[in-house]
Amino acid sequence: MRELQHYLYEHFISCFPSSSAFFLPISGMCCVHALEMSTGKIPFLEAVNGSTVLLPCTYASCIGITNLYFKWEFNDNGTMRKMADSVIPTDNVEPNKVNICRERVEYVGSSKGNNISILLWNITFEDAGVYTCFGKNPKEKGKNHSAIFTLYVVDELRKVDNTLTIIIASCVGGFIALLMAFMLLKNLTLFVLAKIEEKNKECLVTSSGIDNTENGLSGSKSTPKKA
């Protein structure tokens, strides 16, 4: 038990070096998910009959890999049919040989990108179903990891009705244009009012000066009339 705890502790620290002080064994056991398999954020695809599709899969391991075994399988009505498999010796090293176990399958992965994707050529309706990308890293004492990808095969791709999207975009665009026109008109109105107010002030100053001159209030002295 101590050896197991020591092994798990070492691998936990290698995954989270900044958290070396944080290690909480529960009942003497700890589950470390070092290897992860992924078929992408959207693990399904709808493709046309007769086309070629990519079945994506990548792997990641914070503790590194040694003789990583991977394979692709197809769920044929409950029976798992192997499509391809191989062993990757270590990180950034390509597999020596990829065994292709099904027609129309091509390996297009690259260990430099942790990619073990395959191509499926000239698909038929029989190819529709669930595909499993499986991985096993001996560093994890035989733990298995997998991710699934679902393929749908159709006669033709469905046309997406963009009417609602166009209506919404038109409404939003119209509202923005109206708002911009309102702001422009507002600024123009304020500018005109400011000019009018400035002109009125000038007129008032000029008028006041003329009145003062006529009334002898501009500082000039009036000459008294002789008797």
Helices and strands as residue ranges (DSSP letters): H 2-15, G 17-19, E 35-38, E 44-48, E 53-55, E 58-61, E 66-76, E 79-90, E 99-100, E 105-107, G 111-113, E 118-120, G 125-127, E 129-136, G 138-140, E 144-154, H 163-214
